[in-house]
Amino acid sequence: MGLYAFAISAQWILVGLFGTGPGVAVVRLSVEQFASGNGQKAAGIAIMAAGTAIVGTLAVAIVGGTAAEISSGSGFSATAAVLVAIWAGGRSVLECLRSSLLSQELYGRVAVLTVAGAIVGLCALGLILATGDLTVERILLAHAIGQTASGLLATAFLIPLWRMGAELSATSYRQLVAYAKWPTLSEGTKLLHSHIGPVILLAVAGAEQAGLYGLGRYPAYVFGVVG
């Protein structure tokens, strides 16, 4: 439980950095471009945001996998670290591409994307449960499969836009970074505050304490949603 709580927290922190902030910027910039009739630039913005998320989480996978291999005493394997990065990468790409769909007011496709991603994730988890022991690595594999499939489906939904061409320019990328900076800092700080507990406890007190903390905080989330 402790290692899984750590994995969930690490995933959300990465999504805050590579998905949520850039997703806000994609909506803001794409709406401007569509209003001016420049769909090619809007397509390029979505592609650059998704590409940045892929490169960023790939770097995290390499660093995290290496660190887990070196510090084997933590109990968190290199395979698990890589799967967390893939999980976060898939969700981050999904955030960026879903933002592009929202900027086009394609709400039906966004709804289908959300439901389909949940179904694929549940099917992957069911397959994992049916074919072997329930380990942290296997659960993370199911999550990674579900989010990656959702990202691929979002890509398919955006192909009609991308067929018109995509303008990839340094100017657009600088605008993307400028608009994403503050949402990323804001959301990243909030998620870091919310999810840093299991990360610290795993390193200081071990997996059992991290798991108890992760289990105990969920009622607080429920009351937060209700409130």
Residue pairs with C-beta under 8 A, 6 or more apart in sequence:
1 207
1 208
1 211
1 212
1 214
1 215
2 198
2 201
2 202
2 206
2 207
2 208
2 209
2 210
2 211
2 212
2 214
3 75
3 76
3 80
3 136
3 202
3 207
3 210
3 211
4 136
4 139
4 211
4 214
5 198
5 210
5 211
5 213
5 214
5 215
6 76
6 198
6 199
6 202
6 207
6 210
6 214
7 76
7 80
7 83
7 84
7 87
7 136
7 140
8 195
8 198
8 214
9 195
9 196
9 197
9 198
9 199
9 214
10 84
10 88
10 195
10 199
11 84
11 87
11 88
11 91
11 143
12 88
12 191
12 194
12 195
13 188
13 191
13 192
13 195
13 196
13 199
14 56
14 57
14 60
14 84
14 85
14 88
14 89
14 92
15 88
15 91
15 92
15 95
15 191
16 184
16 187
16 188
16 190
16 191
16 192
17 56
17 184
17 188
18 52
18 53
18 56
18 57
18 88
18 89
18 92
19 53
19 88
19 91
19 92
19 93
19 94
19 95
19 96
20 95
20 183
20 184
20 187
20 188
20 191
21 180
21 181
21 182
21 183
21 184
21 185
21 186
21 187
21 188
22 49
22 52
22 53
22 92
22 95
22 96
22 99
22 176
22 180
22 184
23 49
23 95
23 96
23 98
23 99
24 99
24 179
24 180
24 183
25 45
25 49
25 175
25 176
25 179
25 180
25 183
26 45
26 46
26 49
26 96
26 99
26 100
26 103
26 176
27 99
27 100
27 102
27 103
28 179
29 42
29 45
29 172
29 175
29 176
29 179
30 42
30 45
30 46
30 99
30 100
30 103
30 104
31 103
33 39
33 41
33 42
33 45
34 42
34 103
34 104
38 167
39 161
39 164
40 164
40 165
40 166
40 167
41 167
41 169
41 172
42 100
42 103
42 161
43 100
43 158
43 161
43 162
43 164
43 165
43 166
43 167
44 166
44 167
44 168
44 169
44 172
45 100
45 172
45 175
45 176
46 96
46 97
46 99
46 100
46 158
47 162
47 166
47 168
48 168
48 172
48 173
48 176
49 96
49 99
49 176
49 180
50 93
50 96
50 97
50 151
52 176
53 89
53 92
53 93
53 95
53 96
54 89
54 93
56 89
56 92
57 85
57 86
57 88
57 89
57 92
58 85
58 89
60 85
60 88
61 81
61 82
61 85
61 86
61 89
64 78
64 81
64 82
64 84
64 85
65 78
65 79
65 81
65 82
65 85
66 78
67 81
68 74
68 76
68 77
68 78
68 80
68 81
69 78
74 202
74 203
75 207
76 136
76 202
77 136
77 137
79 137
80 136
80 137
80 140
83 137
83 140
83 141
83 143
83 144
84 140
86 144
86 147
86 148
87 140
87 143
87 144
87 147
89 147
90 144
90 146
90 147
90 148
90 149
90 150
90 151
91 147
91 150
93 151
93 154
94 113
94 117
94 147
94 150
94 151
94 154
97 151
97 154
97 155
97 157
97 158
98 110
98 113
98 154
100 158
100 161
101 109
101 110
101 113
101 154
101 157
101 158
102 110
104 161
106 157
109 157
113 150
113 153
113 154
113 157
116 149
116 150
116 153
117 146
117 147
117 149
117 150
117 153
118 146
120 145
120 146
120 149
120 150
121 142
121 143
121 145
121 146
121 147
121 149
121 150
122 146
124 141
124 142
124 143
124 145
124 146
124 149
125 139
125 142
125 143
125 146
127 142
128 134
128 138
128 139
128 141
128 142
132 138
197 210
197 213
197 214
197 217
198 210
198 211
198 213
198 214
201 209
201 210
201 213
202 210
